């Protein structure tokens, strides 16, 4: 059975550097044994949250949140209410990342 990972990233986080790194991140996930795919958040309200919930319900075993505090917060909120939650990883890619330095 193939393990699936979903990268949820904010393209404008950290001075818009994330899009340049997506291919490398997906390669690392694939080398770790995951079938990896990415979701680029949109300006739509709760874009990251809705995608995190959707991906978890579709059986993704790992959700990687890449962005700033807002993106990470949305992904956490998208998974928190679920009875069965996937593993979650964080790539701190925001300008300040208050959460990541705690």
C-alpha positions as CSV (number, residue, x, y, z in Angstrom):
1,X,0.0,0.0,0.0
2,X,1.4,3.4,-1.0
3,X,1.8,6.0,1.7
4,X,0.6,9.5,0.6
5,X,1.9,12.9,1.7
6,X,0.3,16.2,0.9
7,X,2.3,19.5,1.0
8,X,0.1,22.4,1.7
9,X,2.1,25.6,1.0
10,X,1.4,29.3,1.0
11,X,3.1,30.8,-2.2
12,X,3.4,34.2,-0.7
13,X,5.0,33.3,2.6
14,X,8.5,34.3,3.4
15,X,8.9,36.8,0.7
16,X,7.4,34.4,-1.9
17,X,10.2,31.9,-1.7
18,X,8.1,28.7,-1.2
19,X,7.3,28.0,-4.9
20,X,11.0,27.7,-5.7
21,X,11.3,24.9,-3.2
22,X,8.2,22.8,-3.9
23,X,10.0,20.4,-6.3
24,X,12.8,19.7,-3.8
25,X,10.4,19.1,-0.9
26,X,8.3,16.7,-3.0
27,X,11.6,14.9,-4.0
28,X,12.5,14.5,-0.3
29,X,9.1,13.1,0.6
30,X,9.3,10.7,-2.3
31,X,12.7,9.5,-1.2
32,X,11.2,8.9,2.2
33,X,8.7,6.5,0.6
34,X,5.7,8.7,0.1
35,X,3.7,9.4,-3.0
36,X,3.8,13.2,-2.7
37,X,1.7,16.0,-4.1
38,X,1.3,19.7,-3.4
39,X,-1.5,22.1,-2.8
40,X,-0.9,25.8,-3.4
41,X,-3.1,27.8,-1.1
42,X,-5.4,30.5,-2.5
43,X,-6.6,33.8,-1.2
44,X,-9.9,32.1,-0.5
45,X,-10.7,32.1,3.2
46,X,-9.6,28.8,5.0
47,X,-8.0,27.5,1.8
48,X,-5.3,25.6,3.8
49,X,-7.8,24.4,6.4
50,X,-10.2,23.0,3.9
51,X,-7.4,21.2,2.0
52,X,-6.0,19.7,5.2
53,X,-9.4,18.3,6.1
54,X,-10.0,17.0,2.6
55,X,-6.6,15.4,2.3
56,X,-7.0,13.7,5.7
57,X,-10.4,12.3,4.8
58,X,-8.9,11.0,1.5
59,X,-6.4,9.0,3.5
60,X,-3.2,11.0,3.2
61,X,-0.9,9.8,6.0
62,X,1.2,12.9,6.2
63,X,0.3,16.6,5.9
64,X,3.2,19.0,5.6
65,X,2.3,22.6,6.3
66,X,4.7,25.1,4.7
67,X,4.2,28.8,5.4
68,X,3.8,31.2,8.2
69,X,1.9,31.2,11.4
70,X,-1.5,31.6,9.6
71,X,-0.9,28.7,7.2
72,X,0.2,26.4,10.1
73,X,-2.8,27.5,12.2
74,X,-5.2,26.7,9.4
75,X,-3.7,23.3,8.7
76,X,-3.9,22.5,12.5
77,X,-7.5,23.6,12.6
78,X,-8.3,21.5,9.5
79,X,-7.0,18.3,11.3
80,X,-7.9,19.0,14.9
81,X,-11.5,18.0,14.9
82,X,-11.0,14.7,13.0
83,X,-11.2,11.4,14.9
84,X,-8.4,9.9,12.8
85,X,-5.7,12.4,12.1
86,X,-2.6,12.0,9.8
87,X,0.9,12.9,11.0
88,X,1.7,16.6,10.5
89,X,5.0,18.2,9.7
90,X,5.8,21.9,9.6
91,X,8.2,23.8,7.3
92,X,8.5,27.3,8.8
93,X,8.5,29.4,5.7
94,X,7.0,32.6,6.9
95,X,8.7,36.0,7.4
96,X,8.8,35.8,11.2
97,X,7.3,32.4,12.2
98,X,6.5,33.2,15.8
99,X,5.1,29.6,16.2
100,X,8.3,28.0,14.9
101,X,10.6,29.8,17.3
102,X,8.7,28.8,20.4
